[in-house]
Amino acid sequence: MFSELSLVSTSLGLLLFLIHLVALQAPSLSKRFLQYFPRSPQLGILLLSTAGIWAFILASTIDLGEFTPFRFFILLGIVTCTILFGWLVPDFLTVRSLGFLGLLAAHPILEITFLQSGWSSFLLSLLSYIWIIIGLFLVGIPYLLRNCITTITKPQQHWLWNLLCWFGILYGSTLVGGGILSFYSRSN
């Protein structure tokens, strides 16, 4: 049976591997999607709704300690802030929502890797901290992602596109390998 660490490492590694492989094999389609992504209102609403639902479920299920009596107000605040954010901050809503999701996704991965050893634990923790740092920048300074996308999708920067794709493929492959090694080391 797969442990949580090996399952998360393998599945996240496969996801990274496939996304970067598609970006390497179909660069024009991938570049068009990336250029469309920062200003897409439909994707922004979808990602913000996902982040709001995730935060609502998280706040309704975790132990809030001394703030438990205020759980109703916290949940009401999450719903209200999600709606108001979507209404009052439409600029780069997709990028900001992606930042929220990155911050939310780092928590369960860091929880799984807590006090674990091995390459997959290290690589997942590293990826989570990268998501946290990038997530903070995406929420606070969302136009930076647009500028980065503009830079890497230029025809003159084809080498940079390939380098980033190969790095993602390599990182995903390493995560898959670490997950498989973690599975076999725990089963023996």
MIDOSE-1310 file (N, C-alpha, C; in nm, 2 decimals, decimal comma, always signed):
residues 188
mfse	+0,08/-0,12/+0,00/+0,00/+0,00/+0,00/+0,09/+0,12/+0,00; +0,05/+0,22/-0,08/+0,13/+0,34/-0,09/+0,11/+0,42/+0,04; +0,22/+0,48/+0,09/+0,21/+0,58/+0,20/+0,17/+0,71/+0,14; +0,13/+0,80/+0,23/+0,09/+0,93/+0,18/+0,20/+1,00/+0,11
lslv	+0,32/+0,99/+0,16/+0,44/+1,06/+0,10/+0,47/+1,00/-0,04; +0,47/+0,87/-0,05/+0,50/+0,82/-0,18/+0,39/+0,84/-0,28; +0,26/+0,84/-0,24/+0,15/+0,87/-0,33/+0,15/+1,02/-0,38; +0,17/+1,11/-0,28/+0,18/+1,25/-0,32/+0,30/+1,28/-0,41
stsl	+0,41/+1,22/-0,38/+0,53/+1,25/-0,45/+0,52/+1,19/-0,60; +0,46/+1,07/-0,61/+0,44/+1,01/-0,74/+0,34/+1,09/-0,82; +0,23/+1,12/-0,76/+0,12/+1,18/-0,84/+0,16/+1,33/-0,88; +0,22/+1,40/-0,78/+0,26/+1,54/-0,82/+0,37/+1,54/-0,92
glll	+0,46/+1,44/-0,91/+0,57/+1,43/-1,01/+0,52/+1,40/-1,14; +0,42/+1,31/-1,15/+0,36/+1,28/-1,28/+0,29/+1,40/-1,34; +0,22/+1,48/-1,25/+0,15/+1,60/-1,30/+0,25/+1,70/-1,36; +0,36/+1,72/-1,28/+0,47/+1,81/-1,33/+0,53/+1,76/-1,46
flih	+0,56/+1,63/-1,46/+0,62/+1,57/-1,58/+0,53/+1,59/-1,70; +0,40/+1,56/-1,69/+0,31/+1,57/-1,80/+0,28/+1,72/-1,85; +0,27/+1,81/-1,76/+0,25/+1,95/-1,79/+0,37/+2,00/-1,87; +0,49/+1,97/-1,82/+0,61/+2,02/-1,89/+0,64/+1,95/-2,02
lval	+0,60/+1,82/-2,03/+0,62/+1,75/-2,15/+0,52/+1,81/-2,26; +0,40/+1,84/-2,22/+0,31/+1,90/-2,32/+0,36/+2,04/-2,36; +0,41/+2,11/-2,27/+0,47/+2,24/-2,30/+0,59/+2,23/-2,39; +0,66/+2,13/-2,38/+0,78/+2,11/-2,47/+0,74/+2,06/-2,60
qaps	+0,63/+1,97/-2,61/+0,59/+1,91/-2,74/+0,50/+2,01/-2,82; +0,42/+2,09/-2,75/+0,33/+2,18/-2,82/+0,36/+2,32/-2,77; +0,47/+2,38/-2,80/+0,51/+2,51/-2,75/+0,41/+2,62/-2,79; +0,37/+2,62/-2,91/+0,29/+2,74/-2,96/+0,15/+2,74/-2,89
lskr	+0,09/+2,62/-2,87/-0,04/+2,61/-2,80/-0,02/+2,65/-2,65; +0,09/+2,60/-2,59/+0,12/+2,63/-2,45/+0,15/+2,78/-2,43; +0,22/+2,84/-2,52/+0,25/+2,98/-2,51/+0,13/+3,07/-2,52; +0,04/+3,03/-2,62/-0,09/+3,10/-2,63/-0,17/+3,10/-2,51
flqy	-0,18/+2,98/-2,45/-0,25/+2,96/-2,32/-0,19/+3,05/-2,21; -0,06/+3,04/-2,20/+0,00/+3,12/-2,09/-0,02/+3,27/-2,11; -0,02/+3,32/-2,24/-0,04/+3,46/-2,26/-0,18/+3,50/-2,23; -0,28/+3,41/-2,25/-0,42/+3,43/-2,22/-0,45/+3,43/-2,07
fprs	-0,37/+3,34/-2,00/-0,40/+3,31/-1,86/-0,41/+3,43/-1,77; -0,32/+3,53/-1,76/-0,33/+3,63/-1,65/-0,45/+3,71/-1,66; -0,51/+3,73/-1,77/-0,63/+3,82/-1,78/-0,76/+3,75/-1,80; -0,76/+3,62/-1,79/-0,88/+3,54/-1,82/-0,98/+3,56/-1,70
pqlg	-1,10/+3,62/-1,73/-1,20/+3,64/-1,62/-1,26/+3,50/-1,58; -1,28/+3,42/-1,68/-1,35/+3,29/-1,64/-1,26/+3,20/-1,56; -1,13/+3,19/-1,59/-1,03/+3,12/-1,51/-1,02/+3,18/-1,38; -1,02/+3,31/-1,37/-1,01/+3,38/-1,24/-1,12/+3,35/-1,15
illl	-1,24/+3,35/-1,20/-1,36/+3,31/-1,11/-1,35/+3,17/-1,07; -1,31/+3,08/-1,16/-1,30/+2,94/-1,13/-1,19/+2,91/-1,02; -1,07/+2,98/-1,04/-0,97/+2,96/-0,94/-1,00/+3,02/-0,81; -1,06/+3,14/-0,81/-1,10/+3,21/-0,69/-1,20/+3,12/-0,61
stag	-1,30/+3,07/-0,68/-1,40/+2,99/-0,62/-1,34/+2,86/-0,56; -1,25/+2,80/-0,63/-1,18/+2,69/-0,58/-1,10/+2,72/-0,45; -1,03/+2,83/-0,45/-0,95/+2,87/-0,33/-1,05/+2,90/-0,22; -1,16/+2,97/-0,25/-1,26/+3,00/-0,14/-1,32/+2,88/-0,08
iwaf	-1,36/+2,78/-0,16/-1,41/+2,66/-0,11/-1,31/+2,58/-0,03; -1,19/+2,57/-0,08/-1,08/+2,50/-0,01/-1,06/+2,57/+0,13; -1,05/+2,70/+0,13/-1,03/+2,77/+0,26/-1,15/+2,75/+0,35; -1,27/+2,75/+0,30/-1,39/+2,72/+0,38/-1,39/+2,59/+0,44
ilas	-1,35/+2,48/+0,36/-1,35/+2,35/+0,41/-1,23/+2,33/+0,51; -1,12/+2,40/+0,49/-1,01/+2,39/+0,58/-1,05/+2,46/+0,71; -1,11/+2,57/+0,71/-1,14/+2,64/+0,83/-1,26/+2,57/+0,91; -1,34/+2,50/+0,84/-1,45/+2,43/+0,90/-1,41/+2,29/+0,96
tidl	-1,29/+2,24/+0,92/-1,25/+2,11/+0,97/-1,13/+2,11/+1,06; -1,04/+2,21/+1,06/-0,92/+2,21/+1,14/-0,96/+2,26/+1,28; -0,87/+2,22/+1,37/-0,88/+2,27/+1,51/-0,83/+2,41/+1,52; -0,92/+2,50/+1,56/-0,88/+2,64/+1,57/-0,83/+2,68/+1,70
geft	-0,83/+2,59/+1,80/-0,78/+2,62/+1,93/-0,87/+2,72/+2,00; -0,81/+2,82/+2,05/-0,88/+2,92/+2,12/-0,98/+3,01/+2,04; -0,97/+2,99/+1,90/-1,05/+3,07/+1,81/-1,18/+2,98/+1,77; -1,19/+2,86/+1,83/-1,30/+2,78/+1,79/-1,44/+2,84/+1,81
pfrf	-1,46/+2,92/+1,92/-1,59/+2,99/+1,93/-1,62/+3,08/+1,82; -1,52/+3,13/+1,75/-1,54/+3,23/+1,64/-1,55/+3,16/+1,50; -1,56/+3,03/+1,50/-1,56/+2,95/+1,37/-1,66/+3,01/+1,27; -1,78/+3,03/+1,32/-1,89/+3,08/+1,23/-1,85/+3,21/+1,17
fill	-1,79/+3,30/+1,24/-1,75/+3,43/+1,19/-1,63/+3,42/+1,09; -1,55/+3,33/+1,12/-1,43/+3,30/+1,03/-1,49/+3,25/+0,90; -1,58/+3,15/+0,90/-1,64/+3,10/+0,78/-1,72/+3,20/+0,70; -1,79/+3,28/+0,78/-1,86/+3,39/+0,71/-1,77/+3,49/+0,65
givt	-1,65/+3,52/+0,71/-1,55/+3,61/+0,66/-1,49/+3,55/+0,53; -1,47/+3,42/+0,53/-1,41/+3,36/+0,41/-1,50/+3,38/+0,29; -1,63/+3,35/+0,31/-1,73/+3,36/+0,20/-1,74/+3,50/+0,16; -1,75/+3,59/+0,25/-1,77/+3,74/+0,22/-1,64/+3,79/+0,15
ctil	-1,52/+3,76/+0,20/-1,40/+3,80/+0,13/-1,38/+3,75/+0,00; -1,42/+3,62/-0,02/-1,41/+3,56/-0,16/-1,50/+3,63/-0,26; -1,62/+3,66/-0,22/-1,72/+3,73/-0,30/-1,67/+3,87/-0,33; -1,63/+3,94/-0,23/-1,59/+4,08/-0,24/-1,46/+4,09/-0,32
fgwl	-1,37/+4,00/-0,30/-1,24/+4,00/-0,38/-1,27/+3,98/-0,53; -1,36/+3,88/-0,56/-1,39/+3,86/-0,70/-1,46/+3,98/-0,76; -1,54/+4,06/-0,68/-1,61/+4,17/-0,73/-1,52/+4,30/-0,74; -1,45/+4,32/-0,64/-1,37/+4,45/-0,63/-1,23/+4,45/-0,68
vpdf	-1,17/+4,33/-0,70/-1,04/+4,32/-0,75/-1,03/+4,23/-0,88; -1,09/+4,28/-0,99/-1,10/+4,20/-1,11/-0,96/+4,20/-1,19; -0,87/+4,29/-1,16/-0,75/+4,29/-1,23/-0,66/+4,18/-1,19; -0,61/+4,10/-1,28/-0,53/+3,99/-1,25/-0,59/+3,89/-1,15
ltvr	-0,72/+3,87/-1,16/-0,78/+3,79/-1,06/-0,73/+3,64/-1,08; -0,70/+3,60/-1,20/-0,65/+3,46/-1,22/-0,52/+3,45/-1,15; -0,43/+3,54/-1,17/-0,30/+3,53/-1,11/-0,30/+3,53/-0,96; -0,38/+3,62/-0,90/-0,40/+3,63/-0,76/-0,46/+3,50/-0,70
slgf	-0,56/+3,45/-0,77/-0,62/+3,32/-0,73/-0,53/+3,21/-0,73; -0,44/+3,21/-0,84/-0,34/+3,10/-0,84/-0,24/+3,11/-0,73; -0,21/+3,23/-0,68/-0,13/+3,25/-0,56/-0,20/+3,20/-0,44; -0,33/+3,23/-0,43/-0,40/+3,17/-0,31/-0,40/+3,02/-0,31
lgll	-0,42/+2,96/-0,43/-0,41/+2,81/-0,44/-0,27/+2,76/-0,41; -0,17/+2,83/-0,45/-0,03/+2,78/-0,42/-0,01/+2,79/-0,27; -0,06/+2,89/-0,20/-0,04/+2,90/-0,06/-0,12/+2,79/+0,01; -0,24/+2,76/-0,03/-0,32/+2,66/+0,03/-0,27/+2,52/+0,00
aahp	-0,21/+2,50/-0,12/-0,16/+2,36/-0,15/-0,03/+2,33/-0,08; +0,04/+2,43/-0,03/+0,17/+2,41/+0,04/+0,14/+2,34/+0,18; +0,03/+2,37/+0,24/+0,00/+2,32/+0,37/-0,01/+2,17/+0,38; -0,09/+2,11/+0,30/-0,10/+1,96/+0,32/+0,03/+1,89/+0,28
ilei	+0,10/+1,94/+0,18/+0,23/+1,88/+0,14/+0,33/+1,89/+0,25; +0,34/+2,01/+0,32/+0,43/+2,02/+0,43/+0,39/+1,94/+0,55; +0,26/+1,92/+0,56/+0,21/+1,83/+0,67/+0,25/+1,69/+0,65; +0,24/+1,64/+0,52/+0,28/+1,51/+0,49/+0,43/+1,49/+0,50
tflq	+0,51/+1,59/+0,47/+0,66/+1,57/+0,47/+0,71/+1,60/+0,61; +0,63/+1,64/+0,71/+0,68/+1,67/+0,84/+0,75/+1,55/+0,91; +0,87/+1,57/+0,95/+0,95/+1,46/+1,01/+0,97/+1,34/+0,93; +0,97/+1,35/+0,80/+1,00/+1,25/+0,70/+1,14/+1,27/+0,65
sgws	+1,20/+1,16/+0,61/+1,33/+1,17/+0,55/+1,33/+1,11/+0,41; +1,43/+1,14/+0,34/+1,44/+1,09/+0,20/+1,43/+1,20/+0,10; +1,47/+1,16/-0,03/+1,47/+1,26/-0,14/+1,33/+1,31/-0,17; +1,23/+1,23/-0,17/+1,10/+1,27/-0,20/+1,04/+1,37/-0,10
sfll	+1,07/+1,35/+0,03/+1,03/+1,45/+0,13/+1,10/+1,58/+0,11; +1,23/+1,58/+0,08/+1,31/+1,70/+0,06/+1,26/+1,78/-0,06; +1,24/+1,70/-0,17/+1,19/+1,77/-0,29/+1,05/+1,83/-0,28; +0,96/+1,75/-0,21/+0,82/+1,80/-0,19/+0,83/+1,93/-0,10
slls	+0,91/+1,92/+0,01/+0,92/+2,04/+0,09/+0,97/+2,16/+0,02; +1,07/+2,14/-0,06/+1,13/+2,25/-0,14/+1,03/+2,30/-0,24; +0,95/+2,22/-0,30/+0,85/+2,26/-0,39/+0,74/+2,34/-0,32; +0,71/+2,30/-0,20/+0,61/+2,37/-0,12/+0,65/+2,51/-0,08
yiwi	+0,78/+2,52/-0,04/+0,83/+2,65/+0,00/+0,84/+2,74/-0,13; +0,88/+2,69/-0,24/+0,88/+2,77/-0,36/+0,74/+2,82/-0,39; +0,64/+2,73/-0,38/+0,50/+2,77/-0,40/+0,46/+2,88/-0,30; +0,50/+2,87/-0,18/+0,47/+2,98/-0,08/+0,53/+3,11/-0,13
iigl	+0,65/+3,11/-0,16/+0,72/+3,24/-0,20/+0,66/+3,29/-0,33; +0,64/+3,21/-0,43/+0,58/+3,25/-0,55/+0,43/+3,30/-0,53; +0,36/+3,22/-0,44/+0,22/+3,26/-0,41/+0,21/+3,40/-0,35; +0,30/+3,43/-0,26/+0,30/+3,56/-0,20/+0,32/+3,67/-0,30
flvg	+0,42/+3,65/-0,40/+0,44/+3,74/-0,50/+0,32/+3,75/-0,60; +0,26/+3,64/-0,63/+0,14/+3,64/-0,72/+0,02/+3,72/-0,66; +0,00/+3,71/-0,53/-0,11/+3,78/-0,47/-0,07/+3,93/-0,46; +0,05/+3,96/-0,42/+0,09/+4,10/-0,40/+0,13/+4,18/-0,52
ipyl	+0,20/+4,11/-0,61/+0,25/+4,18/-0,73/+0,22/+4,09/-0,85; +0,09/+4,08/-0,89/+0,05/+3,99/-0,99/+0,10/+4,02/-1,14; +0,14/+4,14/-1,16/+0,18/+4,17/-1,30/+0,32/+4,11/-1,33; +0,39/+4,07/-1,22/+0,52/+4,01/-1,25/+0,51/+3,88/-1,33
lrnc	+0,40/+3,80/-1,30/+0,37/+3,68/-1,38/+0,35/+3,71/-1,52; +0,27/+3,82/-1,55/+0,25/+3,86/-1,69/+0,39/+3,89/-1,76; +0,47/+3,97/-1,68/+0,60/+4,00/-1,74/+0,69/+3,88/-1,76; +0,69/+3,79/-1,67/+0,77/+3,66/-1,69/+0,71/+3,58/-1,81
itti	+0,58/+3,57/-1,82/+0,52/+3,50/-1,94/+0,56/+3,57/-2,07; +0,56/+3,70/-2,07/+0,60/+3,78/-2,19/+0,74/+3,75/-2,22; +0,83/+3,74/-2,12/+0,97/+3,72/-2,15/+1,00/+3,58/-2,20; +0,94/+3,48/-2,14/+0,97/+3,34/-2,18/+0,90/+3,30/-2,31
tkpq	+0,79/+3,37/-2,35/+0,72/+3,33/-2,47/+0,77/+3,40/-2,59; +0,87/+3,49/-2,58/+0,93/+3,56/-2,70/+1,00/+3,46/-2,79; +0,99/+3,47/-2,92/+1,06/+3,38/-3,01/+1,21/+3,37/-2,98; +1,27/+3,49/-2,94/+1,41/+3,49/-2,92/+1,45/+3,41/-2,79
qhwl	+1,35/+3,38/-2,71/+1,38/+3,31/-2,58/+1,34/+3,17/-2,59; +1,35/+3,11/-2,71/+1,31/+2,97/-2,72/+1,40/+2,88/-2,64; +1,52/+2,91/-2,62/+1,61/+2,83/-2,54/+1,57/+2,83/-2,39; +1,52/+2,95/-2,34/+1,47/+2,96/-2,20/+1,35/+2,87/-2,18
wnll	+1,26/+2,88/-2,28/+1,13/+2,79/-2,28/+1,17/+2,64/-2,27; +1,27/+2,60/-2,35/+1,31/+2,46/-2,35/+1,38/+2,43/-2,22; +1,46/+2,52/-2,17/+1,53/+2,49/-2,04/+1,43/+2,48/-1,93; +1,33/+2,56/-1,92/+1,23/+2,55/-1,81/+1,15/+2,42/-1,83
cwfg	+1,11/+2,39/-1,95/+1,04/+2,26/-1,97/+1,12/+2,14/-1,93; +1,25/+2,14/-1,97/+1,33/+2,03/-1,93/+1,35/+2,02/-1,78; +1,36/+2,14/-1,72/+1,38/+2,14/-1,57/+1,25/+2,08/-1,50; +1,13/+2,12/-1,55/+1,01/+2,06/-1,50/+1,00/+1,92/-1,52
ilyg	+1,04/+1,87/-1,64/+1,04/+1,72/-1,67/+1,13/+1,65/-1,57; +1,25/+1,71/-1,55/+1,35/+1,64/-1,47/+1,30/+1,64/-1,32; +1,24/+1,75/-1,27/+1,20/+1,76/-1,14/+1,08/+1,66/-1,12; +0,99/+1,66/-1,21/+0,88/+1,57/-1,20/+0,92/+1,42/-1,20
stlv	+1,02/+1,39/-1,29/+1,08/+1,25/-1,29/+1,14/+1,22/-1,16; +1,21/+1,31/-1,10/+1,28/+1,29/-0,98/+1,18/+1,27/-0,86; +1,07/+1,34/-0,87/+0,96/+1,32/-0,77/+0,90/+1,18/-0,78; +0,88/+1,14/-0,91/+0,82/+1,01/-0,93/+0,92/+0,90/-0,88
gggi	+1,05/+0,92/-0,91/+1,15/+0,82/-0,86/+1,15/+0,82/-0,71; +1,15/+0,94/-0,65/+1,15/+0,94/-0,50/+1,03/+0,88/-0,44; +0,92/+0,90/-0,50/+0,79/+0,84/-0,45/+0,80/+0,68/-0,46; +0,85/+0,64/-0,57/+0,86/+0,49/-0,59/+0,97/+0,43/-0,49
lsfy	+1,08/+0,50/-0,47/+1,18/+0,46/-0,38/+1,12/+0,46/-0,23; +1,05/+0,56/-0,20/+0,99/+0,57/-0,07/+0,89/+0,46/-0,05; +0,82/+0,42/-0,15/+0,72/+0,31/-0,14/+0,80/+0,18/-0,11; +0,90/+0,15/-0,19/+0,97/+0,03/-0,17/+1,06/+0,02/-0,04
srsn	+1,10/+0,14/+0,00/+1,18/+0,14/+0,13/+1,09/+0,11/+0,25; +0,96/+0,16/+0,24/+0,87/+0,13/+0,35/+0,81/-0,01/+0,35; +0,80/-0,07/+0,23/+0,74/-0,20/+0,22/+0,84/-0,31/+0,26; +0,97/-0,28/+0,26/+1,07/-0,38/+0,30/+1,10/-0,37/+0,44
